[in-house]
Amino acid sequence: MEGTIYSLIPAVLMLILVIATRKVILSLGIGIIVGAFMLTQFNILEGIQLIWTNLYSIFVSDGALNTGNLYLLSFLILLGITTAFLTASGGSQAFGRWAVQRIKSRKGAKLVPALLGIVIFIDDYFNALAVGQVARPVTDRHRISRANLAYYIDSTSAPITVISPISSWGAYIIGTIGSILAANEITQYQPLEAFVRMIPANFYVFAALLLVFLTIFLRLDVFSMKKHEQKAIKTGVLKDEEKGDIPGDLNDEFKDHKQGKISFLIWPIIALIAGTVGTMIVTGIQNTEGAVTALSIFENTDVNISLFTGGIIAVLLAAIMYINQSGEKSGMGHVLVEGVKAMLPAIYILIFAWMIGDVIGQLQTGEYLAGLVNDSNISTGFLPLLLFIVSGFMALATGTSWGTFGIMLPIAGEIAAVSDAAMILPALSAVLAGSVFGDHCSPISDTTILSSTGAGSDHIDHVVTQLPYAFIAATGAILGYVLLAVTGGIAIPLIVTLSTVVVIGILIHIKNRSDYIPE
């Protein structure tokens, strides 16, 4: 069944169940079981052994600890503990009170995560979690639903990171592009130059970023997002969310500290940022062979150990400040326990997502979808459109943008080089655009999981509420790629892409005006 249409079954089944039941771990588990049994020809004992091996390999690989995964999981625990200290000290509440005095509207509060998401372009994981920590007290105070906050985080983190050359994504993509150009004997571009030239053809990214700001200024709340926002306005954020597997809702777990200060929030966040970025630079320099440049640093940096180091520094500083804080407060042990508990749902989901991603990889789902591109006889002008669609579905099914990059970028480069070398940059850019689109739609995407974690949102609420916006941006991108095939240019298709999103936004705004609740 490997590499055939049947390899799609676990991914499609999981997606259907996750939307129908809203039980993400159950749905992922069923997808893992079905995929494992397919790989073992439905031999129950061998299937169970494969599932165990799959789980074990998350923590131990080739006889050694899988430090990358362990660092990331540990960072999530450290982030939960940091958040608990920020809440128990009253720092989050103090920042919220300060923000209410200066940010007078829900619109202004929504701009906080949107702008921070663009400014923090170094790494998508770091972006998703750091922006959530800073913005959540502000958005909570202005009764902006956690699902809406998660959308702002997710729809700025990956889009801005994928077009930034000085980022973990950008460095990886530039390195991949270099090997593709060399393999196809294309010498008119250097890798960095090719990456920069590709940016305007990434239609989905610009459509998604534009849509974020349209939702803020035109109040484009659609489908279930409208319900979340209306409930948040009427009853408050924490009453809006379904209690249960939601990370980060710690306000009710600690005594209300009357002497909380903004510094109790700000300094640990600064320590987190400084520690993470500083370690990224150090590890990047250590892992670089030859001349050290800004690009080589981010190409060779170790993101997971950098996050872990930043998390350690933030926890230590937050703990020291909490210990030295005067007045009645919750016990240290209670803070630590609640911090860990807050992150357990996100950790469970991430582990199951990794497991099903490995099963789908063994079923060669990505290779099957890539083969569809190779076997197509489509006109070279429409190659970017086809690559956008296939890359989107691959990222949706596998839950990984990076995995999609790794499979689809070489294929796109080879096809374009053989058929029409002038299309190689738009083709590569379409792969990046489709990968981000699929990532936005996938409930097993690590970026999607961490965005809901950073926002403190129910994970499936985030996935379901973000889908309409992803499809609006994708509609504009598809029209752009169709026009690119017809005209061969980039500027007019990009303008059409953005104009399409604006027109759809205005139509939604007009339709929603009668339903608006005063803010």
N, C-alpha and C positions, 0 to 999 in steps of 0.2 A: 504493500500500500504506500510505501515511501515514494515521494516524488510524483504521486498521481493526484487526481481530483479528490480521491478519498482522504488525502492528507488534510483536507480542509475541515473534515467532520468535527474534530475536537474543538477547533477554534470557533466554528459557526455555532456548535452546540453550546459552548460556554457563553458566547455573546447573547444568544437567545435566552438562556437561563438567567443570566445576570440581570437582564432587563425585565424578564417576566417575574422573577421571584424577589429581586432586590437583595438577595443573599449572596454576596460576592464570594465569600469563602466556600460556601456550598457549591456554587456554580463552578468555581475554579477547580475544586476537588473532583467534581464529576468529569470535567474536561480532562484532568490529569489521569483519572482512572480509565476513561474510554481510550485516550491516546496510548496509555501504557499497554492496555490489552490489545489494541490494534498492532502495536509494535511487536508483541509476543504471540501473534496469531491466536489471541484469546486464551492463552494458557494462564490460568489463574495464579499459580505459584510463581511463574516467571514474571507475570505482570506485577505482583506484589514486590518481588525482588527488584524489579526495575524502578518502581516508585520509591523504594527505600534507597536505592543507589542514587536516584535523582535528588532526594532530600539530603542524603549524606554528602553529596558532592558540592552542595551549597557551602558547607562548612569545611570540608576536607577535599582537596583536589590533588591528584598525583602523589598521595602519601604525605602531603603537607597541608597546613592550615590554609584555607582560602581567605587570605588576609583582606583582600579587597572587599568581599562581602561582609566579613566580620567587622571591618572598620565602619562600613556604612550602617550596619545594624546597630553597632555601638553608638554611632553618632546620633541615631534617632533616639536612643535611650538617653543620651546626654542632653539632647535638645528638650526632651520631655522633662528632665530634671531641672534644666535651666528655666524652662517655662514655669514650672512649679514654684521655683524661687522667686521669679518675677511677680507671680500672682500672690504668693503668700506674704511677700514683703510689702504689698500694696503698690508696687511700682507700676504695674499695668493700669491699675485704677487711677493712679496719680497722672499718668500720661494721658489717659482718657479724659480726665477732667481738664487738663491743660489744653488738649486738642479741641475740646468742646468750646472753650473760650476763644480760640483762634480760628478754628474751622467751623464756619457758621451753617453750612448746608451739607446735605447728603451728597450733593454733587462734588463739593470740595473733598469730602471724605473718600469718595470713590476715586478721585484723582491721585490720592496718596499711593495705593498699591499699583495703579497703572503707571505712574511716573517712576516709582521705585523699581518696578519690573524692567523698565527700559534702562535705567541708570546702572543697575547691577547686572551687567552682561557677561560676567566672567565665567559662570557655570550655571547650568539649568537647575541642578540639585540645590546648590547654594542659594540661587535666586528664589526658588520656590519656598524654601524654608525660612530664609532670612526676611523676605518681604512679608510673609505671613506673621512673623513675630512682631514686626514693627507696626504693621497696618491694622492688625486685629483689634487693639484697644480703640482705635479711632473709628473703625467701621462698626464695631459693636455699639459704641455710644450713639452713633447716628442711625442705628437700626437698619443696617445693611446686612442682608442675609449672608451666612457663611458660604452658601453655594455661589452667591454672586462674587464674593471675595475670591473664592477658589478659581472662578472663571477669569478674573482679572490677572491672577497670578499665573495660571497655566497659559493664557493666551498672550502673555508678554515674555515669559521666561524662555521657552523654546524658540519662538520666532526671533527674538533679539539675539539669542546666543548663536543661532545658525547662520546669521549674516554678519557676525562680528569676527574678524580675523584674530583678534586678541581675546580668545576664549578657548575653553577646553574643546568645544565642538569645532570651532573654526580651525584650530590647529590640527585636529584629527582629519578634517575634511581636506585641508590644504595638503597634508601629507599624502592622503589617498589620491588627490588630483594629480600630484607630482608623479606618482607611479603610473597612473593611467596615461598621462601625456607621454611619458617615456616609453611605455609599452606600445603605444600606437604611433610612435615616432613623430609626435606633434611638437615642433620646436618654436613656433611663433609666440607662445606664451610661457612665462614662468609661472609656477604654481600659485604664488600669491597674486600675481596679476590676473590669472585666470579666475581665481576666487572672487576678486573684486569685480571683474567684468560680469560674473554670474549673478551678482546680487540683484540687479534690476529685473532679471527674468524669474526671480522667486516670487511669483505673483501672489501665492497664498499667504506668505508671511506678511506682505504689506496690506493685503486685504484684512487679515486677522487683526493686525495692530490698529488699522483704521477703525475697524468695527468695535474694538474696545472703547475708543473715545466717542464713537457714535452712540454706544449704549449709555455712556455717562451723560452726554449732553442732550440726547433725544429720548432718554429713558426707554430704550428698546428692550423691555422685559417681555419675553415671549414664552408661551406654553408653561412648563412647570416653573421656570424662573419667575414668571409673574406671580405665581402662587406663593413662592418663597418670599418674594419682596413684599407682597401685600401682608402676609402674616408677620413679617419682621416689623413693618411699620405699625401694625395694629398692636402687637403683643410683645415685641422685643425679640432679640436675636435668639437667645437661648431657649425661649419657649417655641420659637419657630422650628428649630431643628428637632428631629426625632431623637430622643435620648437613647443611649445604647453605645454602639460602636463608633463613637465620635471622639477623635483625639482632641485634647487641649481644653476641654470645658472644665476648668478647675476652680472657678470662682466660688462654687458652693462647698468646696472641700476644705477650705481654710477659714480661719477667723478673719473677720474684716479688720485689717490693720489700719488704724487711724493715722499713723505717722508715716505712711508711704510717701516716697519722694520719686520724682521722675528719674533721678540719678540711679535708682535701683533697677530701672529698666534700661536706661541708655548705656551705662558703662558695660554691663555684660554683653549687650548687643555689639557694642564697639569692639569688645574683646573677641567675640565670635568672628566678626568680620576681619579684624587685624590678624588674628591667629590663623584663620583659614587662608587668607590671601598671602600672608607672609610665608606659610608653609608651602603653598603652591609655588611661590617663587623659588624657595630654597630647594624643593624636590625637583623642580624643573631644571635648575642650574646643575644639580648633582647628576641628573640623568641625561644631560646634554653632552654629546661628544662633539668636539670641535668648537667653532665659534658660538658664543652665547648671545642670542638675540631675544627680543621680546617674544617673537613667534616661536623660537625653539623652546623657550621656557614653558609656554602654555602647551606646546606639542608634547613635551616630555614630563609634564607635571603629574603627580599622583594625587588625583582629586579626593579619593576616599580617605587616605591618611591625612590629607589637609583638613578635611571636614572633621575628622576625629580629633585632631590636634586643636582646632578651633573650638570644638565642643568641650574638650577638657579644660581649656583656659577659661571659657565662659562659665562653666560649672564652678570652678575653683573661685573665681572672682565673685560670682553671685552668692556662693556659700559664705565666703568671708564677710561680704557686706551684710548678709542676713544674720550671721552670728553676732556681729557688732551692732545690729539694730536694736534700739531700746524699745521698751513697751511689751505688752502681751502679744504673743505670737504662737503659731503652731510649732510642734516639735520637729526637729531636723529629720528624724526617722519617718515621720508622717509625710513630710514634704518629699523625701526621696521616693517613698513607696508610691505616692500619688503621681509623681512625675513619670515613673516607670510604667505604671498602669495606664496612663494617658496615651502612651505610644504603642502599647501592645497590639491594638487593632491594626495599626498601620504596618507593624512588623509582620503580623500574620499574613496580611494581604500581600505584602512584598515577597515573602517567602513562597507563597503559593503561586504568585505571578512568575517568579523565577522558575519554579518547577514546571509549570505548563509551557513556559517559553522554551525550556530544554526539550520537553516532549515534542513540541511543534517543530523544533529544530531537527530532532531525530527523524521525524516524519517527512522532512525536507519540503515543508509547505512553501517556504520561500523559494526554493529551487524550482518547484512546480510553477509558481507564479512568474518567476523570471523566465522560465521556458516559454510561457505564453508570449512574452515580448520577442524572444528570439525567433519564434516560429511565425510571427505575424508578418504579413506582406504589406503593412501600412505604408503610405507615402511618408517620406522622410520629414516633410513639413509637419506632419501630425505626430511625429515621434515624441516630442515633449508632452503632448496631451496624453498619449498612451502611457508614457512613463509616470506621469503624475497620478493617473488612476491606479495603475498596478502597484506603484510604491505606496499609495495611500492604503490600498487594501492589504498589502503585505504588512505595513506597520500596524494597522488595525488588528490583524489576525495574530501577529507575533508579539505585539506590545513593545517593540523596540525600534527606535529611529536609527540607532547606531548599527544594528544588525541589518536593517534595510539599506542603509548607506553602503555597508560592506558588500552586500550582494548586488545591489542594483547599479551603483556608480560604475564599476568596471564593465558591466553589461551595456549600460547606456553609452559609455565612452567607446566601446568596441563597435557597436552598431553604427553610431554616428560617424566614427572615423572611416568605416568601410563604405557607408552609403553617401554621406555628405558631411565633410569635415567642418563646414560652416555651422552645423547644428550641434556641435559637441558641447559648447557652453550652455545653450538653452536646454539641451537634453540633461546635462548634469544638474542644472539648477532645478529642473522639473522633478528630478528624483528627490532633491532636498525638500522641495515644497510638498510633494506628496507624502514624504515620510513624516513631516511635522503635522500635516492634516490627519493622517492615520493615527498618529500618536495622540492627538487631541480627542479622537473618537474612541480610543481603546481603553477599556476598564482595567487591562492588565499592564498598561504602560507605567513604568516606574516614575516618569515625570508627572503623570496624572495622579498617581497615588500620593506622591510627595506634595503636590499642589493642594490636594484635599487635606493632607496632614497639616501643612503649614497654615491653612485657613481654618483648621478645626471643623471642617465640614464632613458630613457623611459622604463616603466615597461615591456611592451610586448616585446620590443627589447631584454631586458635581458632574459625573459623567453624563447623566441624563439632561441636566440643564445646559451643559456646554454644547451638546450635539447640534442644536439648531444654529448656533452661531458659527460652528465649524462648517456646517453645510452652506450657510450663506456666503462665507468667505470662499469656500471651494467653488460655489457657483460662479462667483466673479472670476476666480482663477481659471476655471474651465473655459469661460468665454474668452479670456485673455489668450489662452493657449490655442484656441480655435482661430482667433484673429492672427496670432503669430504664424500659424501655418499658412494663412492666406496672404499675409503681407510680408512675412520674413523679417519684420522689424520688432523692436522691443518697446519703444516709447509709447506708441499708440495702443498696443495691447495692454500695457500697464495702466494707462489712463482709463481704458475701457473697464478693466478689472475694478479699479477704485470707484469709477463712476457707477458701476453696477451695484456695488456694496452701498454707496450713498443713496441711490434710488430705492433699493430695497429697504434701507433704514428709514427713509422719509415715509415710505408707504406704511411701514409698521408703526411709525410714530403717529401718523394720521389716524390709523385704525385704533390705536390704543388710547387716544386722547380722552375719550369718554369714560375709560376705565381707571384713569389716574386717581390715586389717593393723594390728597395734599400732603406735602412733605414738611 
